Amino acid sequence: MGEFSLQEAMQQFLKNSKFKTYIQAIQIEEVWEQIMGKTVAKYTDKIQIIGSTLFITTTVAPLKNELLYQKDTILQRVNDSFGEKLIKEVVIR
């Protein structure tokens, strides 16, 4: 039996656990500013992951329009941030 660090053991557990999606849904709120920048994060009212869909809510019309044009970029940045193809669709509300 090999030895694992606590971090490696937790990563293995989460990788195979149903809790993984819940944790990633919480993490997106924490990394959103790093992914999209302070201005976008400031005017984003709500961001959440449900299944494999990222929902972004904002009441700022110009931002909503800009985010609609950047859907593919957002999808790639979020997936790169998590190191896997977590998100398959981006919905802007």
Order of alpha helices (4+ residues) and beta strands (2+ residues): alpha-alpha-alpha-beta-beta-alpha-alpha-beta
